[in-house]
Amino acid sequence: MPKLKTNKAARKRFKITASKKVLHKKANKSHILTKKASKRIRQLGKPAELSPADRKTVKKMLPYDF
């Protein structure tokens, strides 16, 4: 059986926790921040958990992290 390749783009974007949850960064925090409230910008900085529907796709892209 050949080795499976890790998708490098996915490797940079997702973090797998010890309990096998998939975390990702939230969108809308890179520019045009002046019109956004401080609370909103602060909340966007926290990592979010990936939905179960997308988890299956990420699991295929990162075969050795699960």
PDBQT receptor file of N, H, CA, C and O in Angstrom, charges set to zero:
ATOM      1  N   MET A   1       0.846  -1.189   0.000  1.00  0.00    +0.000 N 
ATOM      2  CA  MET A   1       0.000   0.000   0.000  1.00  0.00    +0.000 C 
ATOM      3  C   MET A   1       0.892   1.254   0.000  1.00  0.00    +0.000 C 
ATOM      4  O   MET A   1       1.732   1.405   0.887  1.00  0.00    +0.000 OA
ATOM      5  N   PRO A   2       0.723   2.148  -0.975  1.00  0.00    +0.000 N 
ATOM      6  CA  PRO A   2       1.570   3.345  -1.013  1.00  0.00    +0.000 C 
ATOM      7  C   PRO A   2       1.208   4.335   0.080  1.00  0.00    +0.000 C 
ATOM      8  O   PRO A   2       0.113   4.298   0.642  1.00  0.00    +0.000 OA
ATOM      9  N   LYS A   3       2.147   5.215   0.367  1.00  0.00    +0.000 N 
ATOM     10  H   LYS A   3       3.036   5.245  -0.089  1.00  0.00    +0.000 HD
ATOM     11  CA  LYS A   3       1.894   6.258   1.362  1.00  0.00    +0.000 C 
ATOM     12  C   LYS A   3       0.837   7.215   0.842  1.00  0.00    +0.000 C 
ATOM     13  O   LYS A   3       0.733   7.435  -0.365  1.00  0.00    +0.000 OA
ATOM     14  N   LEU A   4       0.061   7.778   1.737  1.00  0.00    +0.000 N 
ATOM     15  H   LEU A   4       0.145   7.599   2.718  1.00  0.00    +0.000 HD
ATOM     16  CA  LEU A   4      -0.945   8.778   1.367  1.00  0.00    +0.000 C 
ATOM     17  C   LEU A   4      -0.331  10.164   1.510  1.00  0.00    +0.000 C 
ATOM     18  O   LEU A   4       0.403  10.429   2.462  1.00  0.00    +0.000 OA
ATOM     19  N   LYS A   5      -0.631  11.039   0.569  1.00  0.00    +0.000 N 
ATOM     20  H   LYS A   5      -1.227  10.823  -0.205  1.00  0.00    +0.000 HD
ATOM     21  CA  LYS A   5      -0.081  12.390   0.624  1.00  0.00    +0.000 C 
ATOM     22  C   LYS A   5      -1.005  13.301   1.420  1.00  0.00    +0.000 C 
ATOM     23  O   LYS A   5      -2.228  13.252   1.280  1.00  0.00    +0.000 OA
ATOM     24  N   THR A   6      -0.397  14.128   2.252  1.00  0.00    +0.000 N 
ATOM     25  H   THR A   6       0.596  14.168   2.365  1.00  0.00    +0.000 HD
ATOM     26  CA  THR A   6      -1.127  15.135   3.007  1.00  0.00    +0.000 C 
ATOM     27  C   THR A   6      -1.335  16.350   2.113  1.00  0.00    +0.000 C 
ATOM     28  O   THR A   6      -0.411  16.776   1.420  1.00  0.00    +0.000 OA
ATOM     29  N   ASN A   7      -2.539  16.908   2.123  1.00  0.00    +0.000 N 
ATOM     30  H   ASN A   7      -3.289  16.562   2.686  1.00  0.00    +0.000 HD
ATOM     31  CA  ASN A   7      -2.811  18.134   1.382  1.00  0.00    +0.000 C 
ATOM     32  C   ASN A   7      -2.200  19.294   2.161  1.00  0.00    +0.000 C 
ATOM     33  O   ASN A   7      -2.666  19.626   3.251  1.00  0.00    +0.000 OA
ATOM     34  N   LYS A   8      -1.154  19.912   1.601  1.00  0.00    +0.000 N 
ATOM     35  H   LYS A   8      -0.775  19.642   0.716  1.00  0.00    +0.000 HD
ATOM     36  CA  LYS A   8      -0.399  20.946   2.313  1.00  0.00    +0.000 C 
ATOM     37  C   LYS A   8      -1.220  22.201   2.574  1.00  0.00    +0.000 C 
ATOM     38  O   LYS A   8      -1.011  22.868   3.587  1.00  0.00    +0.000 OA
ATOM     39  N   ALA A   9      -2.145  22.537   1.687  1.00  0.00    +0.000 N 
ATOM     40  H   ALA A   9      -2.315  21.995   0.863  1.00  0.00    +0.000 HD
ATOM     41  CA  ALA A   9      -3.004  23.705   1.878  1.00  0.00    +0.000 C 
ATOM     42  C   ALA A   9      -3.898  23.496   3.101  1.00  0.00    +0.000 C 
ATOM     43  O   ALA A   9      -4.098  24.411   3.900  1.00  0.00    +0.000 OA
ATOM     44  N   ALA A  10      -4.431  22.286   3.234  1.00  0.00    +0.000 N 
ATOM     45  H   ALA A  10      -4.268  21.542   2.585  1.00  0.00    +0.000 HD
ATOM     46  CA  ALA A  10      -5.285  21.962   4.377  1.00  0.00    +0.000 C 
ATOM     47  C   ALA A  10      -4.468  21.928   5.666  1.00  0.00    +0.000 C 
ATOM     48  O   ALA A  10      -4.943  22.331   6.728  1.00  0.00    +0.000 OA
ATOM     49  N   ARG A  11      -3.235  21.443   5.557  1.00  0.00    +0.000 N 
ATOM     50  H   ARG A  11      -2.849  21.116   4.694  1.00  0.00    +0.000 HD
ATOM     51  CA  ARG A  11      -2.350  21.339   6.731  1.00  0.00    +0.000 C 
ATOM     52  C   ARG A  11      -2.111  22.716   7.360  1.00  0.00    +0.000 C 
ATOM     53  O   ARG A  11      -2.035  22.848   8.581  1.00  0.00    +0.000 OA
ATOM     54  N   LYS A  12      -1.992  23.739   6.504  1.00  0.00    +0.000 N 
ATOM     55  H   LYS A  12      -2.054  23.632   5.511  1.00  0.00    +0.000 HD
ATOM     56  CA  LYS A  12      -1.740  25.099   6.983  1.00  0.00    +0.000 C 
ATOM     57  C   LYS A  12      -2.994  25.754   7.561  1.00  0.00    +0.000 C 
ATOM     58  O   LYS A  12      -2.893  26.642   8.407  1.00  0.00    +0.000 OA
ATOM     59  N   ARG A  13      -4.168  25.325   7.112  1.00  0.00    +0.000 N 
ATOM     60  H   ARG A  13      -4.250  24.603   6.425  1.00  0.00    +0.000 HD
ATOM     61  CA  ARG A  13      -5.412  26.008   7.477  1.00  0.00    +0.000 C 
ATOM     62  C   ARG A  13      -6.165  25.404   8.654  1.00  0.00    +0.000 C 
ATOM     63  O   ARG A  13      -6.949  26.092   9.307  1.00  0.00    +0.000 OA
ATOM     64  N   PHE A  14      -5.935  24.132   8.928  1.00  0.00    +0.000 N 
ATOM     65  H   PHE A  14      -5.298  23.573   8.398  1.00  0.00    +0.000 HD
ATOM     66  CA  PHE A  14      -6.687  23.462   9.988  1.00  0.00    +0.000 C 
ATOM     67  C   PHE A  14      -5.769  22.934  11.077  1.00  0.00    +0.000 C 
ATOM     68  O   PHE A  14      -4.633  22.535  10.822  1.00  0.00    +0.000 OA
ATOM     69  N   LYS A  15      -6.297  22.942  12.309  1.00  0.00    +0.000 N 
ATOM     70  H   LYS A  15      -7.220  23.266  12.516  1.00  0.00    +0.000 HD
ATOM     71  CA  LYS A  15      -5.552  22.402  13.451  1.00  0.00    +0.000 C 
ATOM     72  C   LYS A  15      -6.404  21.295  14.060  1.00  0.00    +0.000 C 
ATOM     73  O   LYS A  15      -7.600  21.481  14.286  1.00  0.00    +0.000 OA
ATOM     74  N   ILE A  16      -5.798  20.158  14.323  1.00  0.00    +0.000 N 
ATOM     75  H   ILE A  16      -4.827  20.007  14.140  1.00  0.00    +0.000 HD
ATOM     76  CA  ILE A  16      -6.497  19.031  14.933  1.00  0.00    +0.000 C 
ATOM     77  C   ILE A  16      -6.163  19.007  16.412  1.00  0.00    +0.000 C 
ATOM     78  O   ILE A  16      -4.990  18.961  16.783  1.00  0.00    +0.000 OA
ATOM     79  N   THR A  17      -7.179  19.037  17.261  1.00  0.00    +0.000 N 
ATOM     80  H   THR A  17      -8.132  19.074  16.960  1.00  0.00    +0.000 HD
ATOM     81  CA  THR A  17      -6.959  19.024  18.705  1.00  0.00    +0.000 C 
ATOM     82  C   THR A  17      -6.710  17.595  19.182  1.00  0.00    +0.000 C 
ATOM     83  O   THR A  17      -6.815  16.642  18.410  1.00  0.00    +0.000 OA
ATOM     84  N   ALA A  18      -6.382  17.463  20.453  1.00  0.00    +0.000 N 
ATOM     85  H   ALA A  18      -6.297  18.237  21.081  1.00  0.00    +0.000 HD
ATOM     86  CA  ALA A  18      -6.116  16.139  21.035  1.00  0.00    +0.000 C 
ATOM     87  C   ALA A  18      -7.367  15.261  21.020  1.00  0.00    +0.000 C 
ATOM     88  O   ALA A  18      -7.269  14.037  20.929  1.00  0.00    +0.000 OA
ATOM     89  N   SER A  19      -8.549  15.890  21.111  1.00  0.00    +0.000 N 
ATOM     90  H   SER A  19      -8.629  16.884  21.185  1.00  0.00    +0.000 HD
ATOM     91  CA  SER A  19      -9.802  15.128  21.086  1.00  0.00    +0.000 C 
ATOM     92  C   SER A  19     -10.350  14.991  19.662  1.00  0.00    +0.000 C 
ATOM     93  O   SER A  19     -11.519  14.663  19.464  1.00  0.00    +0.000 OA
ATOM     94  N   LYS A  20      -9.480  15.251  18.669  1.00  0.00    +0.000 N 
ATOM     95  H   LYS A  20      -8.530  15.517  18.830  1.00  0.00    +0.000 HD
ATOM     96  CA  LYS A  20      -9.787  15.073  17.241  1.00  0.00    +0.000 C 
ATOM     97  C   LYS A  20     -10.827  16.050  16.699  1.00  0.00    +0.000 C 
ATOM     98  O   LYS A  20     -11.511  15.747  15.721  1.00  0.00    +0.000 OA
ATOM     99  N   LYS A  21     -10.952  17.216  17.325  1.00  0.00    +0.000 N 
ATOM    100  H   LYS A  21     -10.397  17.463  18.120  1.00  0.00    +0.000 HD
ATOM    101  CA  LYS A  21     -11.809  18.262  16.772  1.00  0.00    +0.000 C 
ATOM    102  C   LYS A  21     -10.982  19.043  15.756  1.00  0.00    +0.000 C 
ATOM    103  O   LYS A  21      -9.763  19.146  15.895  1.00  0.00    +0.000 OA
ATOM    104  N   VAL A  22     -11.633  19.590  14.740  1.00  0.00    +0.000 N 
ATOM    105  H   VAL A  22     -12.623  19.507  14.627  1.00  0.00    +0.000 HD
ATOM    106  CA  VAL A  22     -10.938  20.355  13.702  1.00  0.00    +0.000 C 
ATOM    107  C   VAL A  22     -11.235  21.834  13.902  1.00  0.00    +0.000 C 
ATOM    108  O   VAL A  22     -12.395  22.246  13.893  1.00  0.00    +0.000 OA
ATOM    109  N   LEU A  23     -10.183  22.634  14.082  1.00  0.00    +0.000 N 
ATOM    110  H   LEU A  23      -9.241  22.299  14.089  1.00  0.00    +0.000 HD
ATOM    111  CA  LEU A  23     -10.347  24.069  14.273  1.00  0.00    +0.000 C 
ATOM    112  C   LEU A  23      -9.888  24.811  13.032  1.00  0.00    +0.000 C 
ATOM    113  O   LEU A  23      -8.978  24.375  12.327  1.00  0.00    +0.000 OA
ATOM    114  N   HIS A  24     -10.544  25.959  12.775  1.00  0.00    +0.000 N 
ATOM    115  H   HIS A  24     -11.283  26.313  13.348  1.00  0.00    +0.000 HD
ATOM    116  CA  HIS A  24     -10.170  26.796  11.640  1.00  0.00    +0.000 C 
ATOM    117  C   HIS A  24     -10.300  28.258  12.031  1.00  0.00    +0.000 C 
ATOM    118  O   HIS A  24     -10.958  28.593  13.016  1.00  0.00    +0.000 OA
ATOM    119  N   LYS A  25      -9.667  29.128  11.250  1.00  0.00    +0.000 N 
ATOM    120  H   LYS A  25      -9.133  28.856  10.449  1.00  0.00    +0.000 HD
ATOM    121  CA  LYS A  25      -9.771  30.566  11.504  1.00  0.00    +0.000 C 
ATOM    122  C   LYS A  25     -11.040  31.098  10.869  1.00  0.00    +0.000 C 
ATOM    123  O   LYS A  25     -11.517  30.559   9.871  1.00  0.00    +0.000 OA
ATOM    124  N   LYS A  26     -11.585  32.155  11.448  1.00  0.00    +0.000 N 
ATOM    125  H   LYS A  26     -11.197  32.593  12.259  1.00  0.00    +0.000 HD
ATOM    126  CA  LYS A  26     -12.791  32.767  10.894  1.00  0.00    +0.000 C 
ATOM    127  C   LYS A  26     -12.423  33.786   9.819  1.00  0.00    +0.000 C 
ATOM    128  O   LYS A  26     -11.328  34.349   9.820  1.00  0.00    +0.000 OA
ATOM    129  N   ALA A  27     -13.351  34.005   8.917  1.00  0.00    +0.000 N 
ATOM    130  H   ALA A  27     -14.241  33.547   8.916  1.00  0.00    +0.000 HD
ATOM    131  CA  ALA A  27     -13.146  34.961   7.830  1.00  0.00    +0.000 C 
ATOM    132  C   ALA A  27     -13.452  36.383   8.300  1.00  0.00    +0.000 C 
ATOM    133  O   ALA A  27     -13.913  36.586   9.424  1.00  0.00    +0.000 OA
ATOM    134  N   ASN A  28     -13.194  37.366   7.434  1.00  0.00    +0.000 N 
ATOM    135  H   ASN A  28     -12.820  37.201   6.521  1.00  0.00    +0.000 HD
ATOM    136  CA  ASN A  28     -13.532  38.784   7.651  1.00  0.00    +0.000 C 
ATOM    137  C   ASN A  28     -12.683  39.494   8.697  1.00  0.00    +0.000 C 
ATOM    138  O   ASN A  28     -13.167  40.417   9.352  1.00  0.00    +0.000 OA
ATOM    139  N   LYS A  29     -11.425  39.082   8.869  1.00  0.00    +0.000 N 
ATOM    140  H   LYS A  29     -11.033  38.332   8.337  1.00  0.00    +0.000 HD
ATOM    141  CA  LYS A  29     -10.573  39.762   9.841  1.00  0.00    +0.000 C 
ATOM    142  C   LYS A  29      -9.268  40.273   9.227  1.00  0.00    +0.000 C 
ATOM    143  O   LYS A  29      -8.320  40.580   9.949  1.00  0.00    +0.000 OA
ATOM    144  N   SER A  30      -9.220  40.363   7.896  1.00  0.00    +0.000 N 
ATOM    145  H   SER A  30      -9.991  40.114   7.309  1.00  0.00    +0.000 HD
ATOM    146  CA  SER A  30      -7.970  40.760   7.263  1.00  0.00    +0.000 C 
ATOM    147  C   SER A  30      -7.908  42.238   6.887  1.00  0.00    +0.000 C 
ATOM    148  O   SER A  30      -6.849  42.854   7.005  1.00  0.00    +0.000 OA
ATOM    149  N   HIS A  31      -9.014  42.815   6.440  1.00  0.00    +0.000 N 
ATOM    150  H   HIS A  31      -9.874  42.314   6.344  1.00  0.00    +0.000 HD
ATOM    151  CA  HIS A  31      -9.011  44.233   6.060  1.00  0.00    +0.000 C 
ATOM    152  C   HIS A  31     -10.429  44.803   6.180  1.00  0.00    +0.000 C 
ATOM    153  O   HIS A  31     -11.384  44.076   6.453  1.00  0.00    +0.000 OA
ATOM    154  N   ILE A  32     -10.542  46.105   5.973  1.00  0.00    +0.000 N 
ATOM    155  H   ILE A  32      -9.766  46.695   5.752  1.00  0.00    +0.000 HD
ATOM    156  CA  ILE A  32     -11.799  46.859   6.177  1.00  0.00    +0.000 C 
ATOM    157  C   ILE A  32     -12.309  46.633   7.607  1.00  0.00    +0.000 C 
ATOM    158  O   ILE A  32     -13.463  46.261   7.821  1.00  0.00    +0.000 OA
ATOM    159  N   LEU A  33     -11.428  46.864   8.567  1.00  0.00    +0.000 N 
ATOM    160  H   LEU A  33     -10.491  47.166   8.393  1.00  0.00    +0.000 HD
ATOM    161  CA  LEU A  33     -11.775  46.605   9.963  1.00  0.00    +0.000 C 
ATOM    162  C   LEU A  33     -12.344  47.832  10.674  1.00  0.00    +0.000 C 
ATOM    163  O   LEU A  33     -12.887  47.711  11.772  1.00  0.00    +0.000 OA
ATOM    164  N   THR A  34     -12.225  49.015  10.059  1.00  0.00    +0.000 N 
ATOM    165  H   THR A  34     -11.783  49.114   9.167  1.00  0.00    +0.000 HD
ATOM    166  CA  THR A  34     -12.661  50.247  10.739  1.00  0.00    +0.000 C 
ATOM    167  C   THR A  34     -14.160  50.279  10.989  1.00  0.00    +0.000 C 
ATOM    168  O   THR A  34     -14.607  50.819  12.001  1.00  0.00    +0.000 OA
ATOM    169  N   LYS A  35     -14.935  49.711  10.086  1.00  0.00    +0.000 N 
ATOM    170  H   LYS A  35     -14.572  49.272   9.265  1.00  0.00    +0.000 HD
ATOM    171  CA  LYS A  35     -16.397  49.722  10.257  1.00  0.00    +0.000 C 
ATOM    172  C   LYS A  35     -16.914  48.588  11.143  1.00  0.00    +0.000 C 
ATOM    173  O   LYS A  35     -18.096  48.551  11.485  1.00  0.00    +0.000 OA
ATOM    174  N   LYS A  36     -16.036  47.678  11.507  1.00  0.00    +0.000 N 
ATOM    175  H   LYS A  36     -15.076  47.709  11.228  1.00  0.00    +0.000 HD
ATOM    176  CA  LYS A  36     -16.437  46.547  12.346  1.00  0.00    +0.000 C 
ATOM    177  C   LYS A  36     -16.214  46.882  13.812  1.00  0.00    +0.000 C 
ATOM    178  O   LYS A  36     -15.222  47.514  14.174  1.00  0.00    +0.000 OA
ATOM    179  N   ALA A  37     -17.141  46.455  14.642  1.00  0.00    +0.000 N 
ATOM    180  H   ALA A  37     -17.948  45.942  14.348  1.00  0.00    +0.000 HD
ATOM    181  CA  ALA A  37     -17.064  46.721  16.079  1.00  0.00    +0.000 C 
ATOM    182  C   ALA A  37     -15.892  45.967  16.706  1.00  0.00    +0.000 C 
ATOM    183  O   ALA A  37     -15.496  44.905  16.226  1.00  0.00    +0.000 OA
ATOM    184  N   SER A  38     -15.343  46.531  17.787  1.00  0.00    +0.000 N 
ATOM    185  H   SER A  38     -15.665  47.394  18.177  1.00  0.00    +0.000 HD
ATOM    186  CA  SER A  38     -14.212  45.909  18.482  1.00  0.00    +0.000 C 
ATOM    187  C   SER A  38     -14.565  44.511  18.954  1.00  0.00    +0.000 C 
ATOM    188  O   SER A  38     -13.748  43.594  18.871  1.00  0.00    +0.000 OA
ATOM    189  N   LYS A  39     -15.782  44.350  19.448  1.00  0.00    +0.000 N 
ATOM    190  H   LYS A  39     -16.446  45.095  19.516  1.00  0.00    +0.000 HD
ATOM    191  CA  LYS A  39     -16.223  43.039  19.934  1.00  0.00    +0.000 C 
ATOM    192  C   LYS A  39     -16.243  42.023  18.789  1.00  0.00    +0.000 C 
ATOM    193  O   LYS A  39     -15.848  40.870  18.959  1.00  0.00    +0.000 OA
ATOM    194  N   ARG A  40     -16.704  42.468  17.635  1.00  0.00    +0.000 N 
ATOM    195  H   ARG A  40     -17.024  43.405  17.497  1.00  0.00    +0.000 HD
ATOM    196  CA  ARG A  40     -16.775  41.589  16.468  1.00  0.00    +0.000 C 
ATOM    197  C   ARG A  40     -15.385  41.165  16.019  1.00  0.00    +0.000 C 
ATOM    198  O   ARG A  40     -15.159  39.993  15.720  1.00  0.00    +0.000 OA
ATOM    199  N   ILE A  41     -14.458  42.104  15.970  1.00  0.00    +0.000 N 
ATOM    200  H   ILE A  41     -14.641  43.057  16.212  1.00  0.00    +0.000 HD
ATOM    201  CA  ILE A  41     -13.078  41.807  15.567  1.00  0.00    +0.000 C 
ATOM    202  C   ILE A  41     -12.438  40.838  16.562  1.00  0.00    +0.000 C 
ATOM    203  O   ILE A  41     -11.718  39.919  16.169  1.00  0.00    +0.000 OA
ATOM    204  N   ARG A  42     -12.705  41.049  17.848  1.00  0.00    +0.000 N 
ATOM    205  H   ARG A  42     -13.290  41.795  18.167  1.00  0.00    +0.000 HD
ATOM    206  CA  ARG A  42     -12.162  40.187  18.897  1.00  0.00    +0.000 C 
ATOM    207  C   ARG A  42     -12.718  38.765  18.755  1.00  0.00    +0.000 C 
ATOM    208  O   ARG A  42     -11.976  37.792  18.889  1.00  0.00    +0.000 OA
ATOM    209  N   GLN A  43     -14.007  38.649  18.488  1.00  0.00    +0.000 N 
ATOM    210  H   GLN A  43     -14.610  39.440  18.380  1.00  0.00    +0.000 HD
ATOM    211  CA  GLN A  43     -14.629  37.332  18.342  1.00  0.00    +0.000 C 
ATOM    212  C   GLN A  43     -14.115  36.606  17.092  1.00  0.00    +0.000 C 
ATOM    213  O   GLN A  43     -14.000  35.381  17.084  1.00  0.00    +0.000 OA
ATOM    214  N   LEU A  44     -13.811  37.366  16.043  1.00  0.00    +0.000 N 
ATOM    215  H   LEU A  44     -13.905  38.362  16.049  1.00  0.00    +0.000 HD
ATOM    216  CA  LEU A  44     -13.303  36.769  14.810  1.00  0.00    +0.000 C 
ATOM    217  C   LEU A  44     -11.889  36.213  14.985  1.00  0.00    +0.000 C 
ATOM    218  O   LEU A  44     -11.442  35.394  14.181  1.00  0.00    +0.000 OA
ATOM    219  N   GLY A  45     -11.191  36.648  16.019  1.00  0.00    +0.000 N 
ATOM    220  H   GLY A  45     -11.553  37.313  16.672  1.00  0.00    +0.000 HD
ATOM    221  CA  GLY A  45      -9.836  36.178  16.266  1.00  0.00    +0.000 C 
ATOM    222  C   GLY A  45      -9.769  34.790  16.866  1.00  0.00    +0.000 C 
ATOM    223  O   GLY A  45      -8.736  34.125  16.792  1.00  0.00    +0.000 OA
ATOM    224  N   LYS A  46     -10.867  34.350  17.462  1.00  0.00    +0.000 N 
ATOM    225  H   LYS A  46     -11.706  34.890  17.523  1.00  0.00    +0.000 HD
ATOM    226  CA  LYS A  46     -10.889  33.033  18.112  1.00  0.00    +0.000 C 
ATOM    227  C   LYS A  46     -11.108  31.926  17.072  1.00  0.00    +0.000 C 
ATOM    228  O   LYS A  46     -11.893  32.100  16.139  1.00  0.00    +0.000 OA
ATOM    229  N   PRO A  47     -10.427  30.807  17.225  1.00  0.00    +0.000 N 
ATOM    230  CA  PRO A  47     -10.648  29.709  16.278  1.00  0.00    +0.000 C 
ATOM    231  C   PRO A  47     -12.034  29.094  16.467  1.00  0.00    +0.000 C 
ATOM    232  O   PRO A  47     -12.561  29.058  17.579  1.00  0.00    +0.000 OA
ATOM    233  N   ALA A  48     -12.611  28.616  15.377  1.00  0.00    +0.000 N 
ATOM    234  H   ALA A  48     -12.182  28.646  14.474  1.00  0.00    +0.000 HD
ATOM    235  CA  ALA A  48     -13.932  27.997  15.415  1.00  0.00    +0.000 C 
ATOM    236  C   ALA A  48     -13.802  26.521  15.067  1.00  0.00    +0.000 C 
ATOM    237  O   ALA A  48     -12.858  26.104  14.395  1.00  0.00    +0.000 OA
ATOM    238  N   GLU A  49     -14.770  25.739  15.538  1.00  0.00    +0.000 N 
ATOM    239  H   GLU A  49     -15.536  26.077  16.084  1.00  0.00    +0.000 HD
ATOM    240  CA  GLU A  49     -14.765  24.314  15.244  1.00  0.00    +0.000 C 
ATOM    241  C   GLU A  49     -15.439  24.072  13.899  1.00  0.00    +0.000 C 
ATOM    242  O   GLU A  49     -16.450  24.699  13.579  1.00  0.00    +0.000 OA
ATOM    243  N   LEU A  50     -14.882  23.176  13.128  1.00  0.00    +0.000 N 
ATOM    244  H   LEU A  50     -14.061  22.667  13.387  1.00  0.00    +0.000 HD
ATOM    245  CA  LEU A  50     -15.407  22.860  11.810  1.00  0.00    +0.000 C 
ATOM    246  C   LEU A  50     -16.693  22.054  11.935  1.00  0.00    +0.000 C 
ATOM    247  O   LEU A  50     -16.839  21.253  12.858  1.00  0.00    +0.000 OA
ATOM    248  N   SER A  51     -17.619  22.262  11.017  1.00  0.00    +0.000 N 
ATOM    249  H   SER A  51     -17.500  22.913  10.267  1.00  0.00    +0.000 HD
ATOM    250  CA  SER A  51     -18.896  21.537  11.055  1.00  0.00    +0.000 C 
ATOM    251  C   SER A  51     -18.663  20.063  10.723  1.00  0.00    +0.000 C 
ATOM    252  O   SER A  51     -17.726  19.728   9.998  1.00  0.00    +0.000 OA
ATOM    253  N   PRO A  52     -19.511  19.190  11.249  1.00  0.00    +0.000 N 
ATOM    254  CA  PRO A  52     -19.353  17.751  10.981  1.00  0.00    +0.000 C 
ATOM    255  C   PRO A  52     -19.413  17.408   9.490  1.00  0.00    +0.000 C 
ATOM    256  O   PRO A  52     -18.788  16.444   9.047  1.00  0.00    +0.000 OA
ATOM    257  N   ALA A  53     -20.163  18.195   8.723  1.00  0.00    +0.000 N 
ATOM    258  H   ALA A  53     -20.671  18.978   9.083  1.00  0.00    +0.000 HD
ATOM    259  CA  ALA A  53     -20.268  17.945   7.281  1.00  0.00    +0.000 C 
ATOM    260  C   ALA A  53     -18.932  18.149   6.580  1.00  0.00    +0.000 C 
ATOM    261  O   ALA A  53     -18.593  17.402   5.662  1.00  0.00    +0.000 OA
ATOM    262  N   ASP A  54     -18.169  19.156   7.005  1.00  0.00    +0.000 N 
ATOM    263  H   ASP A  54     -18.444  19.763   7.750  1.00  0.00    +0.000 HD
ATOM    264  CA  ASP A  54     -16.879  19.448   6.386  1.00  0.00    +0.000 C 
ATOM    265  C   ASP A  54     -15.747  18.614   6.984  1.00  0.00    +0.000 C 
ATOM    266  O   ASP A  54     -14.682  18.487   6.380  1.00  0.00    +0.000 OA
ATOM    267  N   ARG A  55     -15.973  18.060   8.143  1.00  0.00    +0.000 N 
ATOM    268  H   ARG A  55     -16.839  18.164   8.633  1.00  0.00    +0.000 HD
ATOM    269  CA  ARG A  55     -14.950  17.294   8.850  1.00  0.00    +0.000 C 
ATOM    270  C   ARG A  55     -14.490  16.076   8.036  1.00  0.00    +0.000 C 
ATOM    271  O   ARG A  55     -13.310  15.726   8.026  1.00  0.00    +0.000 OA
ATOM    272  N   LYS A  56     -15.440  15.449   7.363  1.00  0.00    +0.000 N 
ATOM    273  H   LYS A  56     -16.399  15.733   7.371  1.00  0.00    +0.000 HD
ATOM    274  CA  LYS A  56     -15.145  14.258   6.570  1.00  0.00    +0.000 C 
ATOM    275  C   LYS A  56     -14.171  14.590   5.431  1.00  0.00    +0.000 C 
ATOM    276  O   LYS A  56     -13.258  13.818   5.140  1.00  0.00    +0.000 OA
ATOM    277  N   THR A  57     -14.377  15.737   4.797  1.00  0.00    +0.000 N 
ATOM    278  H   THR A  57     -15.119  16.365   5.033  1.00  0.00    +0.000 HD
ATOM    279  CA  THR A  57     -13.508  16.172   3.697  1.00  0.00    +0.000 C 
ATOM    280  C   THR A  57     -12.097  16.443   4.197  1.00  0.00    +0.000 C 
ATOM    281  O   THR A  57     -11.120  16.041   3.565  1.00  0.00    +0.000 OA
ATOM    282  N   VAL A  58     -11.993  17.126   5.335  1.00  0.00    +0.000 N 
ATOM    283  H   VAL A  58     -12.787  17.452   5.849  1.00  0.00    +0.000 HD
ATOM    284  CA  VAL A  58     -10.688  17.460   5.908  1.00  0.00    +0.000 C 
ATOM    285  C   VAL A  58      -9.966  16.190   6.349  1.00  0.00    +0.000 C 
ATOM    286  O   VAL A  58      -8.741  16.099   6.257  1.00  0.00    +0.000 OA
ATOM    287  N   LYS A  59     -10.723  15.223   6.822  1.00  0.00    +0.000 N 
ATOM    288  H   LYS A  59     -11.718  15.297   6.897  1.00  0.00    +0.000 HD
ATOM    289  CA  LYS A  59     -10.138  13.951   7.259  1.00  0.00    +0.000 C 
ATOM    290  C   LYS A  59      -9.435  13.238   6.092  1.00  0.00    +0.000 C 
ATOM    291  O   LYS A  59      -8.404  12.592   6.282  1.00  0.00    +0.000 OA
ATOM    292  N   LYS A  60      -9.999  13.362   4.898  1.00  0.00    +0.000 N 
ATOM    293  H   LYS A  60     -10.836  13.887   4.744  1.00  0.00    +0.000 HD
ATOM    294  CA  LYS A  60      -9.369  12.766   3.710  1.00  0.00    +0.000 C 
ATOM    295  C   LYS A  60      -8.100  13.518   3.322  1.00  0.00    +0.000 C 
ATOM    296  O   LYS A  60      -7.129  12.920   2.857  1.00  0.00    +0.000 OA
ATOM    297  N   MET A  61      -8.117  14.838   3.518  1.00  0.00    +0.000 N 
ATOM    298  H   MET A  61      -8.906  15.323   3.896  1.00  0.00    +0.000 HD
ATOM    299  CA  MET A  61      -6.955  15.652   3.151  1.00  0.00    +0.000 C 
ATOM    300  C   MET A  61      -5.805  15.499   4.124  1.00  0.00    +0.000 C 
ATOM    301  O   MET A  61      -4.648  15.687   3.748  1.00  0.00    +0.000 OA
ATOM    302  N   LEU A  62      -6.109  15.154   5.391  1.00  0.00    +0.000 N 
ATOM    303  H   LEU A  62      -7.049  15.001   5.696  1.00  0.00    +0.000 HD
ATOM    304  CA  LEU A  62      -5.075  14.998   6.422  1.00  0.00    +0.000 C 
ATOM    305  C   LEU A  62      -5.139  13.567   6.967  1.00  0.00    +0.000 C 
ATOM    306  O   LEU A  62      -5.619  13.356   8.081  1.00  0.00    +0.000 OA
ATOM    307  N   PRO A  63      -4.664  12.586   6.199  1.00  0.00    +0.000 N 
ATOM    308  CA  PRO A  63      -4.841  11.192   6.587  1.00  0.00    +0.000 C 
ATOM    309  C   PRO A  63      -4.100  10.758   7.852  1.00  0.00    +0.000 C 
ATOM    310  O   PRO A  63      -4.520   9.803   8.506  1.00  0.00    +0.000 OA
ATOM    311  N   TYR A  64      -3.014  11.434   8.209  1.00  0.00    +0.000 N 
ATOM    312  H   TYR A  64      -2.673  12.209   7.678  1.00  0.00    +0.000 HD
ATOM    313  CA  TYR A  64      -2.219  10.982   9.357  1.00  0.00    +0.000 C 
ATOM    314  C   TYR A  64      -2.490  11.765  10.641  1.00  0.00    +0.000 C 
ATOM    315  O   TYR A  64      -1.837  11.531  11.657  1.00  0.00    +0.000 OA
ATOM    316  N   ASP A  65      -3.442  12.687  10.602  1.00  0.00    +0.000 N 
ATOM    317  H   ASP A  65      -3.973  12.877   9.776  1.00  0.00    +0.000 HD
ATOM    318  CA  ASP A  65      -3.740  13.497  11.787  1.00  0.00    +0.000 C 
ATOM    319  C   ASP A  65      -4.919  12.961  12.592  1.00  0.00    +0.000 C 
ATOM    320  O   ASP A  65      -5.182  13.440  13.695  1.00  0.00    +0.000 OA
ATOM    321  N   PHE A  66      -5.629  11.976  12.055  1.00  0.00    +0.000 N 
ATOM    322  H   PHE A  66      -5.416  11.587  11.159  1.00  0.00    +0.000 HD
ATOM    323  CA  PHE A  66      -6.807  11.445  12.772  1.00  0.00    +0.000 C 
ATOM    324  C   PHE A  66      -6.556  10.079  13.324  1.00  0.00    +0.000 C 
ATOM    325  O   PHE A  66      -7.439   9.494  13.951  1.00  0.00    +0.000 OA
TER     326      PHE A  66
